[in-house]
Amino acid sequence: MRKHAARFDYELKPFDIVLMNTSAGGAYGTDSYLGSGCGFGREATLWLLNRGIKVVGTDAWSWDAPFLHTRKRFAAERDPSIIWEGHKAGREGAYCQIEKLANLEVLPAIGFTVACFPVKIKAASAGFSRVVAILEETLPTE
């Protein structure tokens, strides 16, 4: 995560919203969508949380690695802690995650505002959210 973040001339600040474009969005609606993207494990999630990040999002089916990869890793290691490890990082630091986001590939790497409008669902542990990117557009001057 640190190497990826270092590519940008930007230092994360507490309460920034981090959206991860894993290129999974291009597979949405196809049979390959569930296995697309890369996912984020415990260490990557905690790295973000330790910088004060409280909201993360991805274009993939889940914040965690696609389950077909987790299944193979579990078969080899037999370590149950790797199952939903990104999700479970929330036990060590509270955060919200948004999955299945669209159009992340058309956003700039930095420099825009994100607004999230969740839909409350009674007695649920998750729900829908309308997520909007707000870009400052500079109008041409005369």
N, CA, C and O atoms as a GROMACS GRO file, in nm:
protein
  568
    1MET      N    1   0.083  -0.118   0.000
    1MET     CA    2   0.000   0.000   0.000
    1MET      C    3   0.088   0.125   0.000
    1MET      O    4   0.059   0.221  -0.071
    2ARG      N    5   0.193   0.122   0.078
    2ARG     CA    6   0.283   0.237   0.089
    2ARG      C    7   0.345   0.270  -0.047
    2ARG      O    8   0.355   0.387  -0.084
    3LYS      N    9   0.387   0.165  -0.122
    3LYS     CA   10   0.448   0.187  -0.254
    3LYS      C   11   0.347   0.249  -0.350
    3LYS      O   12   0.381   0.339  -0.427
    4HIS      N   13   0.224   0.201  -0.345
    4HIS     CA   14   0.121   0.255  -0.433
    4HIS      C   15   0.095   0.401  -0.400
    4HIS      O   16   0.085   0.484  -0.490
    5ALA      N   17   0.084   0.433  -0.273
    5ALA     CA   18   0.056   0.570  -0.231
    5ALA      C   19   0.171   0.664  -0.266
    5ALA      O   20   0.147   0.782  -0.293
    6ALA      N   21   0.293   0.614  -0.267
    6ALA     CA   22   0.409   0.698  -0.296
    6ALA      C   23   0.413   0.745  -0.441
    6ALA      O   24   0.486   0.838  -0.474
    7ARG      N   25   0.336   0.683  -0.529
    7ARG     CA   26   0.332   0.723  -0.671
    7ARG      C   27   0.268   0.860  -0.689
    7ARG      O   28   0.290   0.925  -0.791
    8PHE      N   29   0.191   0.905  -0.593
    8PHE     CA   30   0.120   1.031  -0.605
    8PHE      C   31   0.190   1.138  -0.522
    8PHE      O   32   0.247   1.108  -0.417
    9ASP      N   33   0.186   1.259  -0.569
    9ASP     CA   34   0.245   1.369  -0.495
    9ASP      C   35   0.140   1.420  -0.396
    9ASP      O   36   0.093   1.534  -0.405
   10TYR      N   37   0.105   1.333  -0.302
   10TYR     CA   38   0.000   1.365  -0.207
   10TYR      C   39   0.020   1.280  -0.082
   10TYR      O   40   0.047   1.160  -0.091
   11GLU      N   41   0.007   1.341   0.033
   11GLU     CA   42   0.016   1.268   0.159
   11GLU      C   43  -0.125   1.257   0.217
   11GLU      O   44  -0.194   1.358   0.234
   12LEU      N   45  -0.167   1.135   0.248
   12LEU     CA   46  -0.300   1.113   0.303
   12LEU      C   47  -0.318   1.191   0.432
   12LEU      O   48  -0.228   1.200   0.516
   13LYS      N   49  -0.438   1.246   0.446
   13LYS     CA   50  -0.473   1.319   0.568
   13LYS      C   51  -0.590   1.249   0.636
   13LYS      O   52  -0.670   1.184   0.569
   14PRO      N   53  -0.600   1.261   0.768
   14PRO     CA   54  -0.715   1.202   0.835
   14PRO      C   55  -0.846   1.246   0.770
   14PRO      O   56  -0.863   1.362   0.734
   15PHE      N   57  -0.936   1.153   0.757
   15PHE     CA   58  -1.070   1.171   0.701
   15PHE      C   59  -1.073   1.185   0.548
   15PHE      O   60  -1.180   1.210   0.492
   16ASP      N   61  -0.958   1.170   0.480
   16ASP     CA   62  -0.963   1.157   0.336
   16ASP      C   63  -1.044   1.031   0.304
   16ASP      O   64  -1.047   0.937   0.384
   17ILE      N   65  -1.108   1.030   0.190
   17ILE     CA   66  -1.177   0.909   0.142
   17ILE      C   67  -1.089   0.850   0.033
   17ILE      O   68  -1.053   0.918  -0.063
   18VAL      N   69  -1.056   0.723   0.046
   18VAL     CA   70  -0.967   0.656  -0.048
   18VAL      C   71  -1.048   0.560  -0.134
   18VAL      O   72  -1.112   0.468  -0.083
   19LEU      N   73  -1.046   0.583  -0.265
   19LEU     CA   74  -1.114   0.497  -0.361
   19LEU      C   75  -1.009   0.422  -0.441
   19LEU      O   76  -0.916   0.482  -0.494
   20MET      N   77  -1.024   0.290  -0.450
   20MET     CA   78  -0.926   0.207  -0.518
   20MET      C   79  -0.982   0.154  -0.649
   20MET      O   80  -1.077   0.075  -0.650
   21ASN      N   81  -0.923   0.197  -0.758
   21ASN     CA   82  -0.960   0.148  -0.890
   21ASN      C   83  -0.876   0.024  -0.918
   21ASN      O   84  -0.756   0.035  -0.947
   22THR      N   85  -0.937  -0.093  -0.911
   22THR     CA   86  -0.865  -0.219  -0.934
   22THR      C   87  -0.886  -0.272  -1.076
   22THR      O   88  -0.839  -0.381  -1.109
   23SER      N   89  -0.956  -0.197  -1.158
   23SER     CA   90  -0.996  -0.235  -1.294
   23SER      C   91  -1.103  -0.343  -1.295
   23SER      O   92  -1.136  -0.396  -1.402
   24ALA      N   93  -1.158  -0.377  -1.180
   24ALA     CA   94  -1.266  -0.476  -1.174
   24ALA      C   95  -1.395  -0.419  -1.233
   24ALA      O   96  -1.478  -0.494  -1.283
   25GLY      N   97  -1.411  -0.289  -1.227
   25GLY     CA   98  -1.534  -0.227  -1.276
   25GLY      C   99  -1.564  -0.261  -1.420
   25GLY      O  100  -1.681  -0.269  -1.460
   26GLY      N  101  -1.459  -0.280  -1.500
   26GLY     CA  102  -1.479  -0.315  -1.640
   26GLY      C  103  -1.541  -0.452  -1.660
   26GLY      O  104  -1.595  -0.482  -1.766
   27ALA      N  105  -1.533  -0.537  -1.557
   27ALA     CA  106  -1.590  -0.672  -1.566
   27ALA      C  107  -1.729  -0.681  -1.506
   27ALA      O  108  -1.792  -0.786  -1.510
   28TYR      N  109  -1.779  -0.569  -1.450
   28TYR     CA  110  -1.911  -0.572  -1.386
   28TYR      C  111  -2.016  -0.621  -1.487
   28TYR      O  112  -2.018  -0.580  -1.603
   29GLY      N  113  -2.102  -0.708  -1.441
   29GLY     CA  114  -2.207  -0.763  -1.525
   29GLY      C  115  -2.164  -0.886  -1.602
   29GLY      O  116  -2.244  -0.943  -1.677
   30THR      N  117  -2.040  -0.929  -1.586
   30THR     CA  118  -1.992  -1.050  -1.652
   30THR      C  119  -1.963  -1.158  -1.549
   30THR      O  120  -1.956  -1.131  -1.430
   31ASP      N  121  -1.945  -1.280  -1.597
   31ASP     CA  122  -1.913  -1.391  -1.507
   31ASP      C  123  -1.777  -1.375  -1.440
   31ASP      O  124  -1.753  -1.436  -1.336
   32SER      N  125  -1.690  -1.294  -1.498
   32SER     CA  126  -1.556  -1.280  -1.440
   32SER      C  127  -1.548  -1.173  -1.330
   32SER      O  128  -1.443  -1.155  -1.269
   33TYR      N  129  -1.658  -1.102  -1.305
   33TYR     CA  130  -1.654  -0.992  -1.208
   33TYR      C  131  -1.613  -1.038  -1.068
   33TYR      O  132  -1.530  -0.972  -1.004
   34LEU      N  133  -1.668  -1.148  -1.019
   34LEU     CA  134  -1.637  -1.192  -0.882
   34LEU      C  135  -1.489  -1.220  -0.861
   34LEU      O  136  -1.439  -1.205  -0.750
   35GLY      N  137  -1.420  -1.259  -0.966
   35GLY     CA  138  -1.277  -1.288  -0.954
   35GLY      C  139  -1.188  -1.174  -0.998
   35GLY      O  140  -1.066  -1.190  -1.003
   36SER      N  141  -1.246  -1.059  -1.031
   36SER     CA  142  -1.168  -0.944  -1.079
   36SER      C  143  -1.124  -0.855  -0.963
   36SER      O  144  -1.181  -0.859  -0.855
   37GLY      N  145  -1.021  -0.776  -0.989
   37GLY     CA  146  -0.969  -0.685  -0.888
   37GLY      C  147  -0.859  -0.752  -0.809
   37GLY      O  148  -0.820  -0.866  -0.837
   38CYS      N  149  -0.809  -0.681  -0.711
   38CYS     CA  150  -0.698  -0.737  -0.633
   38CYS      C  151  -0.734  -0.754  -0.486
   38CYS      O  152  -0.694  -0.853  -0.424
   39GLY      N  153  -0.807  -0.664  -0.430
   39GLY     CA  154  -0.845  -0.674  -0.289
   39GLY      C  155  -0.739  -0.620  -0.196
   39GLY      O  156  -0.623  -0.601  -0.233
   40PHE      N  157  -0.781  -0.595  -0.073
   40PHE     CA  158  -0.694  -0.535   0.027
   40PHE      C  159  -0.705  -0.613   0.156
   40PHE      O  160  -0.814  -0.632   0.210
   41GLY      N  161  -0.592  -0.657   0.204
   41GLY     CA  162  -0.587  -0.739   0.324
   41GLY      C  163  -0.580  -0.658   0.451
   41GLY      O  164  -0.597  -0.536   0.452
   42ARG      N  165  -0.553  -0.728   0.558
   42ARG     CA  166  -0.548  -0.667   0.691
   42ARG      C  167  -0.443  -0.557   0.698
   42ARG      O  168  -0.472  -0.446   0.740
   43GLU      N  169  -0.320  -0.588   0.656
   43GLU     CA  170  -0.211  -0.491   0.669
   43GLU      C  171  -0.236  -0.365   0.586
   43GLU      O  172  -0.213  -0.254   0.634
   44ALA      N  173  -0.284  -0.381   0.463
   44ALA     CA  174  -0.313  -0.264   0.378
   44ALA      C  175  -0.424  -0.179   0.439
   44ALA      O  176  -0.417  -0.056   0.440
   45THR      N  177  -0.526  -0.246   0.491
   45THR     CA  178  -0.638  -0.174   0.552
   45THR      C  179  -0.593  -0.100   0.676
   45THR      O  180  -0.628   0.017   0.696
   46LEU      N  181  -0.515  -0.166   0.762
   46LEU     CA  182  -0.466  -0.100   0.883
   46LEU      C  183  -0.372   0.015   0.850
   46LEU      O  184  -0.368   0.114   0.922
   47TRP      N  185  -0.295   0.001   0.742
   47TRP     CA  186  -0.207   0.110   0.700
   47TRP      C  187  -0.289   0.235   0.672
   47TRP      O  188  -0.251   0.345   0.713
   48LEU      N  189  -0.401   0.219   0.604
   48LEU     CA  190  -0.490   0.332   0.577
   48LEU      C  191  -0.553   0.385   0.706
   48LEU      O  192  -0.556   0.506   0.729
   49LEU      N  193  -0.602   0.294   0.789
   49LEU     CA  194  -0.667   0.336   0.914
   49LEU      C  195  -0.570   0.412   1.004
   49LEU      O  196  -0.610   0.507   1.072
   50ASN      N  197  -0.445   0.370   1.007
   50ASN     CA  198  -0.345   0.436   1.090
   50ASN      C  199  -0.313   0.577   1.042
   50ASN      O  200  -0.249   0.654   1.114
   51ARG      N  201  -0.357   0.612   0.922
   51ARG     CA  202  -0.341   0.747   0.870
   51ARG      C  203  -0.468   0.828   0.884
   51ARG      O  204  -0.479   0.938   0.831
   52GLY      N  205  -0.565   0.773   0.955
   52GLY     CA  206  -0.688   0.846   0.982
   52GLY      C  207  -0.796   0.830   0.877
   52GLY      O  208  -0.896   0.903   0.879
   53ILE      N  209  -0.778   0.736   0.785
   53ILE     CA  210  -0.879   0.712   0.683
   53ILE      C  211  -0.996   0.639   0.747
   53ILE      O  212  -0.976   0.541   0.819
   54LYS      N  213  -1.117   0.685   0.722
   54LYS     CA  214  -1.237   0.626   0.781
   54LYS      C  215  -1.331   0.567   0.676
   54LYS      O  216  -1.419   0.487   0.710
   55VAL      N  217  -1.314   0.607   0.548
   55VAL     CA  218  -1.400   0.557   0.441
   55VAL      C  219  -1.311   0.516   0.323
   55VAL      O  220  -1.227   0.593   0.277
   56VAL      N  221  -1.332   0.393   0.277
   56VAL     CA  222  -1.261   0.342   0.160
   56VAL      C  223  -1.362   0.286   0.061
   56VAL      O  224  -1.474   0.251   0.099
   57GLY      N  225  -1.322   0.279  -0.064
   57GLY     CA  226  -1.411   0.224  -0.164
   57GLY      C  227  -1.332   0.153  -0.272
   57GLY      O  228  -1.214   0.180  -0.292
   58THR      N  229  -1.399   0.062  -0.341
   58THR     CA  230  -1.337  -0.013  -0.449
   58THR      C  231  -1.440  -0.041  -0.558
   58THR      O  232  -1.560  -0.043  -0.533
   59ASP      N  233  -1.391  -0.063  -0.679
   59ASP     CA  234  -1.478  -0.103  -0.789
   59ASP      C  235  -1.501  -0.254  -0.790
   59ASP      O  236  -1.581  -0.303  -0.869
   60ALA      N  237  -1.432  -0.325  -0.705
   60ALA     CA  238  -1.443  -0.471  -0.701
   60ALA      C  239  -1.565  -0.516  -0.622
   60ALA      O  240  -1.633  -0.437  -0.557
   61TRP      N  241  -1.591  -0.645  -0.629
   61TRP     CA  242  -1.704  -0.706  -0.560
   61TRP      C  243  -1.688  -0.694  -0.409
   61TRP      O  244  -1.788  -0.685  -0.337
   62SER      N  245  -1.564  -0.695  -0.361
   62SER     CA  246  -1.537  -0.689  -0.218
   62SER      C  247  -1.410  -0.609  -0.194
   62SER      O  248  -1.325  -0.598  -0.282
   63TRP      N  249  -1.398  -0.553  -0.076
   63TRP     CA  250  -1.274  -0.487  -0.036
   63TRP      C  251  -1.161  -0.589  -0.027
   63TRP      O  252  -1.046  -0.558  -0.057
   64ASP      N  253  -1.193  -0.710   0.014
   64ASP     CA  254  -1.093  -0.816   0.026
   64ASP      C  255  -1.056  -0.873  -0.110
   64ASP      O  256  -1.120  -0.843  -0.211
   65ALA      N  257  -0.954  -0.956  -0.111
   65ALA     CA  258  -0.913  -1.024  -0.234
   65ALA      C  259  -1.029  -1.109  -0.286
   65ALA      O  260  -1.109  -1.160  -0.208
   66PRO      N  261  -1.037  -1.124  -0.418
   66PRO     CA  262  -1.141  -1.213  -0.472
   66PRO      C  263  -1.132  -1.350  -0.405
   66PRO      O  264  -1.023  -1.404  -0.383
   67PHE      N  265  -1.248  -1.405  -0.373
   67PHE     CA  266  -1.250  -1.526  -0.291
   67PHE      C  267  -1.182  -1.645  -0.358
   67PHE      O  268  -1.133  -1.734  -0.288
   68LEU      N  269  -1.178  -1.649  -0.490
   68LEU     CA  270  -1.109  -1.761  -0.554
   68LEU      C  271  -0.962  -1.762  -0.517
   68LEU      O  272  -0.902  -1.870  -0.506
   69HIS      N  273  -0.901  -1.645  -0.497
   69HIS     CA  274  -0.761  -1.638  -0.453
   69HIS      C  275  -0.749  -1.674  -0.305
   69HIS      O  276  -0.657  -1.745  -0.264
   70THR      N  277  -0.843  -1.625  -0.225
   70THR     CA  278  -0.842  -1.657  -0.082
   70THR      C  279  -0.860  -1.806  -0.062
   70THR      O  280  -0.794  -1.865   0.023
   71ARG      N  281  -0.948  -1.868  -0.140
   71ARG     CA  282  -0.970  -2.013  -0.128
   71ARG      C  283  -0.842  -2.090  -0.156
   71ARG      O  284  -0.809  -2.184  -0.083
   72LYS      N  285  -0.768  -2.053  -0.260
   72LYS     CA  286  -0.642  -2.121  -0.292
   72LYS      C  287  -0.540  -2.100  -0.181
   72LYS      O  288  -0.470  -2.193  -0.141
   73ARG      N  289  -0.532  -1.978  -0.132
   73ARG     CA  290  -0.438  -1.948  -0.023
   73ARG      C  291  -0.474  -2.026   0.103
   73ARG      O  292  -0.386  -2.078   0.171
   74PHE      N  293  -0.604  -2.033   0.133
   74PHE     CA  294  -0.647  -2.108   0.251
   74PHE      C  295  -0.615  -2.257   0.236
   74PHE      O  296  -0.573  -2.321   0.332
   75ALA      N  297  -0.635  -2.311   0.117
   75ALA     CA  298  -0.606  -2.453   0.093
   75ALA      C  299  -0.458  -2.482   0.119
   75ALA      O  300  -0.423  -2.590   0.168
   76ALA      N  301  -0.372  -2.387   0.086
   76ALA     CA  302  -0.228  -2.406   0.105
   76ALA      C  303  -0.184  -2.381   0.250
   76ALA      O  304  -0.101  -2.455   0.303
   77GLU      N  305  -0.240  -2.278   0.313
   77GLU     CA  306  -0.193  -2.235   0.445
   77GLU      C  307  -0.280  -2.283   0.561
   77GLU      O  308  -0.232  -2.294   0.674
   78ARG      N  309  -0.406  -2.311   0.534
   78ARG     CA  310  -0.503  -2.352   0.637
   78ARG      C  311  -0.514  -2.250   0.750
   78ARG      O  312  -0.533  -2.287   0.865
   79ASP      N  313  -0.503  -2.123   0.715
   79ASP     CA  314  -0.509  -2.015   0.814
   79ASP      C  315  -0.642  -1.942   0.799
   79ASP      O  316  -0.659  -1.866   0.704
   80PRO      N  317  -0.737  -1.963   0.890
   80PRO     CA  318  -0.868  -1.899   0.876
   80PRO      C  319  -0.864  -1.747   0.890
   80PRO      O  320  -0.960  -1.680   0.851
   81SER      N  321  -0.758  -1.691   0.944
   81SER     CA  322  -0.752  -1.545   0.962
   81SER      C  323  -0.744  -1.471   0.828
   81SER      O  324  -0.767  -1.350   0.825
   82ILE      N  325  -0.711  -1.540   0.718
   82ILE     CA  326  -0.702  -1.472   0.589
   82ILE      C  327  -0.838  -1.453   0.523
   82ILE      O  328  -0.849  -1.381   0.424
   83ILE      N  329  -0.942  -1.516   0.578
   83ILE     CA  330  -1.076  -1.503   0.521
   83ILE      C  331  -1.136  -1.371   0.568
   83ILE      O  332  -1.153  -1.349   0.688
   84TRP      N  333  -1.168  -1.284   0.475
   84TRP     CA  334  -1.222  -1.150   0.501
   84TRP      C  335  -1.129  -1.068   0.590
   84TRP      O  336  -1.176  -0.993   0.676
   85GLU      N  337  -1.000  -1.081   0.569
   85GLU     CA  338  -0.905  -1.012   0.657
   85GLU      C  339  -0.913  -0.860   0.646
   85GLU      O  340  -0.891  -0.791   0.746
   86GLY      N  341  -0.944  -0.806   0.529
   86GLY     CA  342  -0.962  -0.661   0.517
   86GLY      C  343  -1.084  -0.614   0.594
   86GLY      O  344  -1.079  -0.515   0.667
   87HIS      N  345  -1.194  -0.688   0.579
   87HIS     CA  346  -1.316  -0.657   0.655
   87HIS      C  347  -1.287  -0.662   0.805
   87HIS      O  348  -1.326  -0.572   0.880
   88LYS      N  349  -1.220  -0.767   0.848
   88LYS     CA  350  -1.196  -0.788   0.991
   88LYS      C  351  -1.102  -0.685   1.052
   88LYS      O  352  -1.097  -0.670   1.174
   89ALA      N  353  -1.026  -0.614   0.969
   89ALA     CA  354  -0.939  -0.507   1.022
   89ALA      C  355  -1.023  -0.402   1.093
   89ALA      O  356  -0.972  -0.329   1.178
   90GLY      N  357  -1.152  -0.395   1.060
   90GLY     CA  358  -1.241  -0.302   1.127
   90GLY      C  359  -1.258  -0.332   1.275
   90GLY      O  360  -1.308  -0.248   1.350
   91ARG      N  361  -1.216  -0.449   1.318
   91ARG     CA  362  -1.218  -0.480   1.462
   91ARG      C  363  -1.109  -0.404   1.536
   91ARG      O  364  -1.118  -0.381   1.656
   92GLU      N  365  -1.005  -0.364   1.461
   92GLU     CA  366  -0.892  -0.293   1.522
   92GLU      C  367  -0.901  -0.142   1.501
   92GLU      O  368  -0.837  -0.066   1.572
   93GLY      N  369  -0.980  -0.101   1.405
   93GLY     CA  370  -0.999   0.041   1.378
   93GLY      C  371  -1.125   0.058   1.295
   93GLY      O  372  -1.137  -0.001   1.188
   94ALA      N  373  -1.217   0.137   1.342
   94ALA     CA  374  -1.346   0.152   1.274
   94ALA      C  375  -1.330   0.222   1.140
   94ALA      O  376  -1.259   0.322   1.128
   95TYR      N  377  -1.397   0.170   1.042
   95TYR     CA  378  -1.400   0.233   0.910
   95TYR      C  379  -1.522   0.183   0.835
   95TYR      O  380  -1.582   0.082   0.872
   96CYS      N  381  -1.557   0.253   0.728
   96CYS     CA  382  -1.666   0.211   0.639
   96CYS      C  383  -1.606   0.179   0.503
   96CYS      O  384  -1.514   0.247   0.457
   97GLN      N  385  -1.658   0.076   0.440
   97GLN     CA  386  -1.610   0.043   0.306
   97GLN      C  387  -1.727   0.041   0.210
   97GLN      O  388  -1.839   0.002   0.245
   98ILE      N  389  -1.698   0.083   0.088
   98ILE     CA  390  -1.799   0.088  -0.017
   98ILE      C  391  -1.745   0.002  -0.131
   98ILE      O  392  -1.632   0.020  -0.176
   99GLU      N  393  -1.826  -0.088  -0.177
   99GLU     CA  394  -1.783  -0.183  -0.281
   99GLU      C  395  -1.869  -0.165  -0.406
   99GLU      O  396  -1.976  -0.104  -0.402
  100LYS      N  397  -1.820  -0.219  -0.516
  100LYS     CA  398  -1.892  -0.220  -0.644
  100LYS      C  399  -1.913  -0.079  -0.700
  100LYS      O  400  -2.016  -0.051  -0.761
  101LEU      N  401  -1.816   0.010  -0.681
  101LEU     CA  402  -1.825   0.145  -0.734
  101LEU      C  403  -1.804   0.144  -0.885
  101LEU      O  404  -1.731   0.059  -0.938
  102ALA      N  405  -1.865   0.235  -0.954
  102ALA     CA  406  -1.853   0.244  -1.099
  102ALA      C  407  -1.776   0.370  -1.139
  102ALA      O  408  -1.776   0.469  -1.067
  103ASN      N  409  -1.714   0.364  -1.253
  103ASN     CA  410  -1.648   0.478  -1.317
  103ASN      C  411  -1.526   0.533  -1.245
  103ASN      O  412  -1.489   0.648  -1.267
  104LEU      N  413  -1.464   0.454  -1.159
  104LEU     CA  414  -1.344   0.504  -1.092
  104LEU      C  415  -1.233   0.535  -1.191
  104LEU      O  416  -1.149   0.621  -1.166
  105GLU      N  417  -1.233   0.465  -1.305
  105GLU     CA  418  -1.127   0.485  -1.404
  105GLU      C  419  -1.132   0.622  -1.470
  105GLU      O  420  -1.034   0.664  -1.531
  106VAL      N  421  -1.242   0.693  -1.459
  106VAL     CA  422  -1.250   0.826  -1.522
  106VAL      C  423  -1.219   0.939  -1.423
  106VAL      O  424  -1.217   1.055  -1.462
  107LEU      N  425  -1.194   0.905  -1.299
  107LEU     CA  426  -1.162   1.007  -1.199
  107LEU      C  427  -1.013   1.036  -1.198
  107LEU      O  428  -0.932   0.948  -1.228
  108PRO      N  429  -0.977   1.159  -1.162
  108PRO     CA  430  -0.834   1.188  -1.144
  108PRO      C  431  -0.783   1.114  -1.020
  108PRO      O  432  -0.862   1.074  -0.935
  109ALA      N  433  -0.653   1.097  -1.011
  109ALA     CA  434  -0.595   1.026  -0.897
  109ALA      C  435  -0.621   1.100  -0.765
  109ALA      O  436  -0.646   1.036  -0.663
  110ILE      N  437  -0.617   1.230  -0.767
  110ILE     CA  438  -0.641   1.312  -0.647
  110ILE      C  439  -0.714   1.439  -0.689
  110ILE      O  440  -0.724   1.470  -0.808
  111GLY      N  441  -0.763   1.512  -0.590
  111GLY     CA  442  -0.814   1.645  -0.617
  111GLY      C  443  -0.963   1.656  -0.643
  111GLY      O  444  -1.006   1.744  -0.718
  112PHE      N  445  -1.041   1.570  -0.583
  112PHE     CA  446  -1.186   1.582  -0.597
  112PHE      C  447  -1.250   1.546  -0.463
  112PHE      O  448  -1.186   1.488  -0.376
  113THR      N  449  -1.377   1.582  -0.450
  113THR     CA  450  -1.452   1.556  -0.328
  113THR      C  451  -1.542   1.436  -0.351
  113THR      O  452  -1.595   1.417  -0.460
  114VAL      N  453  -1.560   1.356  -0.248
  114VAL     CA  454  -1.650   1.241  -0.255
  114VAL      C  455  -1.760   1.260  -0.152
  114VAL      O  456  -1.733   1.288  -0.035
  115ALA      N  457  -1.883   1.244  -0.196
  115ALA     CA  458  -1.998   1.248  -0.105
  115ALA      C  459  -2.065   1.112  -0.110
  115ALA      O  460  -2.087   1.055  -0.217
  116CYS      N  461  -2.098   1.060   0.007
  116CYS     CA  462  -2.159   0.927   0.017
  116CYS      C  463  -2.294   0.941   0.087
  116CYS      O  464  -2.304   0.996   0.197
  117PHE      N  465  -2.397   0.891   0.021
  117PHE     CA  466  -2.531   0.900   0.074
  117PHE      C  467  -2.585   0.759   0.097
  117PHE      O  468  -2.642   0.699   0.007
  118PRO      N  469  -2.566   0.705   0.218
  118PRO     CA  470  -2.611   0.568   0.244
  118PRO      C  471  -2.762   0.558   0.261
  118PRO      O  472  -2.828   0.652   0.305
  119VAL      N  473  -2.814   0.443   0.225
  119VAL     CA  474  -2.955   0.412   0.245
  119VAL      C  475  -2.963   0.322   0.368
  119VAL      O  476  -2.906   0.213   0.370
  120LYS      N  477  -3.032   0.368   0.470
  120LYS     CA  478  -3.044   0.290   0.593
  120LYS      C  479  -3.140   0.174   0.571
  120LYS      O  480  -3.248   0.190   0.513
  121ILE      N  481  -3.100   0.058   0.618
  121ILE     CA  482  -3.184  -0.061   0.610
  121ILE      C  483  -3.197  -0.115   0.753
  121ILE      O  484  -3.097  -0.145   0.818
  122LYS      N  485  -3.319  -0.126   0.801
  122LYS     CA  486  -3.343  -0.169   0.937
  122LYS      C  487  -3.284  -0.307   0.964
  122LYS      O  488  -3.306  -0.400   0.887
  123ALA      N  489  -3.209  -0.319   1.074
  123ALA     CA  490  -3.152  -0.444   1.123
  123ALA      C  491  -3.052  -0.507   1.026
  123ALA      O  492  -3.034  -0.629   1.027
  124ALA      N  493  -2.988  -0.426   0.943
  124ALA     CA  494  -2.890  -0.479   0.847
  124ALA      C  495  -2.749  -0.437   0.887
  124ALA      O  496  -2.731  -0.336   0.956
  125SER      N  497  -2.651  -0.513   0.844
  125SER     CA  498  -2.512  -0.478   0.870
  125SER      C  499  -2.448  -0.409   0.749
  125SER      O  500  -2.332  -0.368   0.755
  126ALA      N  501  -2.523  -0.397   0.641
  126ALA     CA  502  -2.474  -0.330   0.521
  126ALA      C  503  -2.593  -0.276   0.445
  126ALA      O  504  -2.708  -0.310   0.473
  127GLY      N  505  -2.564  -0.192   0.349
  127GLY     CA  506  -2.672  -0.136   0.269
  127GLY      C  507  -2.618  -0.071   0.144
  127GLY      O  508  -2.500  -0.084   0.112
  128PHE      N  509  -2.704  -0.002   0.074
  128PHE     CA  510  -2.667   0.064  -0.049
  128PHE      C  511  -2.620   0.206  -0.018
  128PHE      O  512  -2.650   0.262   0.087
  129SER      N  513  -2.544   0.261  -0.111
  129SER     CA  514  -2.500   0.399  -0.097
  129SER      C  515  -2.492   0.463  -0.235
  129SER      O  516  -2.446   0.399  -0.330
  130ARG      N  517  -2.535   0.585  -0.246
  130ARG     CA  518  -2.514   0.663  -0.368
  130ARG      C  519  -2.385   0.740  -0.343
  130ARG      O  520  -2.378   0.822  -0.251
  131VAL      N  521  -2.285   0.714  -0.423
  131VAL     CA  522  -2.154   0.776  -0.406
  131VAL      C  523  -2.132   0.869  -0.525
  131VAL      O  524  -2.146   0.829  -0.640
  132VAL      N  525  -2.096   0.993  -0.494
  132VAL     CA  526  -2.083   1.095  -0.597
  132VAL      C  527  -1.945   1.158  -0.587
  132VAL      O  528  -1.902   1.198  -0.479
  133ALA      N  529  -1.877   1.168  -0.701
  133ALA     CA  530  -1.750   1.242  -0.708
  133ALA      C  531  -1.782   1.382  -0.756
  133ALA      O  532  -1.853   1.401  -0.854
  134ILE      N  533  -1.730   1.481  -0.685
  134ILE     CA  534  -1.753   1.620  -0.719
  134ILE      C  535  -1.619   1.678  -0.763
  134ILE      O  536  -1.525   1.691  -0.684
  135LEU      N  537  -1.612   1.712  -0.890
  135LEU     CA  538  -1.489   1.766  -0.947
  135LEU      C  539  -1.502   1.915  -0.968
  135LEU      O  540  -1.605   1.963  -1.015
  136GLU      N  541  -1.398   1.987  -0.932
  136GLU     CA  542  -1.395   2.131  -0.956
  136GLU      C  543  -1.354   2.149  -1.102
  136GLU      O  544  -1.244   2.111  -1.140
  137GLU      N  545  -1.440   2.206  -1.180
  137GLU     CA  546  -1.409   2.229  -1.320
  137GLU      C  547  -1.375   2.376  -1.338
  137GLU      O  548  -1.451   2.464  -1.297
  138THR      N  549  -1.262   2.401  -1.398
  138THR     CA  550  -1.224   2.537  -1.426
  138THR      C  551  -1.280   2.576  -1.560
  138THR      O  552  -1.249   2.515  -1.662
  139LEU      N  553  -1.363   2.678  -1.559
  139LEU     CA  554  -1.422   2.726  -1.683
  139LEU      C  555  -1.323   2.814  -1.757
  139LEU      O  556  -1.248   2.889  -1.695
  140PRO      N  557  -1.322   2.806  -1.889
  140PRO     CA  558  -1.229   2.892  -1.964
  140PRO      C  559  -1.262   3.040  -1.942
  140PRO      O  560  -1.379   3.078  -1.932
  141THR      N  561  -1.160   3.120  -1.934
  141THR     CA  562  -1.181   3.263  -1.918
  141THR      C  563  -1.180   3.329  -2.055
  141THR      O  564  -1.117   3.280  -2.149
  142GLU      N  565  -1.250   3.439  -2.066
  142GLU     CA  566  -1.257   3.508  -2.196
  142GLU      C  567  -1.137   3.595  -2.217
  142GLU      O  568  -1.125   3.661  -2.320
   0.00000   0.00000   0.00000
